[in-house]
Amino acid sequence: MQRVIGLGGVFFKAKDAPALREWYRRHLGLDMQDWGGVAWPLAQDQQAGAVNILSVFAGDSRYFEPSAAPFMLNLRVADLDAVLAALRAEGCDVDARVEASEFGKFGWVMDPEGHRIELWQPPG
């Protein structure tokens, strides 16, 4: 079974998230959206609904918890349930929570150094 099929995004915390988003907009030309980041659609031959995201979170965001790291990787998977089951069987620290929305399905695992990794199965 192929597990990770690509990078979904990079999320990181900033001391002044609005100012940093504006810096990315002004100096790098990124179309930072009100939700906090920018999304690049992938080529037509990629999985439907898949994008790459760069997102700046507020420094006090709790979204990355229980990780203390100021960043989180989002990795695309083709079959979230199968990947989470395999990770659990291998003794990995997998969050019991799975979320589903119009954006796809999301699950989380902690790596051995305490980094939270978001696993994302795009819709479709």
C-alpha positions in Angstrom: 0.0 0.0 0.0 1.3 3.4 -0.9 1.0 5.7 2.1 2.0 9.3 1.4 1.3 10.4 -2.1 2.5 14.0 -1.8 2.9 17.2 0.3 -0.4 18.8 1.2 1.1 21.8 2.9 3.3 23.5 5.5 1.7 25.2 8.4 3.7 27.3 10.8 3.2 29.8 13.7 4.2 33.4 13.7 4.6 36.0 16.4 2.5 38.4 14.3 0.6 36.3 11.8 -1.3 39.1 10.0 1.9 41.1 9.5 3.8 38.0 8.3 1.0 37.1 5.9 1.2 40.7 4.6 4.9 40.3 4.1 4.4 37.1 2.1 1.7 39.0 0.0 3.8 42.1 -0.6 7.3 40.7 -1.1 6.7 37.3 -2.5 3.4 38.0 -4.4 1.5 35.3 -2.6 -2.3 35.6 -2.6 -2.7 35.1 1.1 -6.4 34.5 1.9 -8.5 35.5 4.9 -8.3 31.9 6.2 -4.5 32.4 6.7 -2.7 31.0 3.7 -2.4 30.4 0.0 -3.4 27.2 -1.9 -1.9 26.1 -5.2 -4.0 23.7 -7.3 -2.1 20.7 -8.5 -1.8 19.7 -12.2 -4.8 18.1 -13.8 -3.4 14.6 -13.7 -3.2 14.8 -9.9 -5.8 13.7 -7.4 -9.0 15.7 -7.7 -9.3 18.5 -5.1 -5.7 18.3 -4.1 -3.7 21.5 -3.5 -0.5 22.5 -1.9 -0.9 25.0 1.0 1.3 27.4 2.8 -0.5 28.7 5.9 0.6 31.1 8.7 -1.0 30.5 12.1 -1.2 32.8 15.1 1.7 32.1 17.6 -0.8 31.0 20.3 -2.7 28.6 18.0 -3.4 25.3 19.7 -4.0 23.5 16.4 -0.6 21.7 16.4 -1.0 20.3 19.9 0.1 18.1 21.5 3.2 19.1 19.6 5.2 22.0 21.0 6.8 22.6 17.5 5.9 25.8 15.7 5.2 24.0 12.5 3.2 21.1 11.2 3.4 19.2 7.9 0.3 18.1 6.0 0.9 15.0 3.9 -1.6 13.8 1.2 -2.7 10.2 1.4 -4.9 8.2 -0.9 -6.7 6.1 1.8 -6.6 7.7 5.2 -8.4 4.9 7.0 -5.8 2.3 5.7 -2.8 4.5 6.6 -4.1 5.2 10.1 -4.8 1.5 10.7 -1.3 0.6 9.5 0.3 3.3 11.7 -1.7 2.0 14.7 -0.7 -1.6 14.0 2.9 -0.4 14.0 2.6 1.2 17.4 2.7 4.8 16.2 1.0 7.6 18.3 -2.1 8.1 16.2 -4.8 10.6 17.3 -8.1 8.8 17.8 -9.9 11.7 16.1 -10.6 11.8 12.4 -12.4 14.7 10.7 -14.3 14.8 7.5 -15.5 17.9 5.7 -16.0 19.2 2.2 -12.2 19.6 2.1 -11.6 15.8 2.6 -10.7 13.6 5.5 -8.0 14.4 8.1 -6.1 12.4 10.7 -3.0 13.0 12.8 0.1 11.1 14.0 3.0 12.2 16.1 6.5 11.4 15.0 9.1 10.1 17.5 10.4 13.6 18.1 7.0 15.0 19.0 6.1 16.7 15.7 2.4 16.5 14.8 1.8 15.4 11.2 -1.6 16.0 9.6 -2.6 13.3 7.1 -5.1 14.5 4.4 -7.2 12.5 2.0 -8.6 15.1 -0.5 -12.2 14.8 -1.5 -13.2 12.8 -4.5 
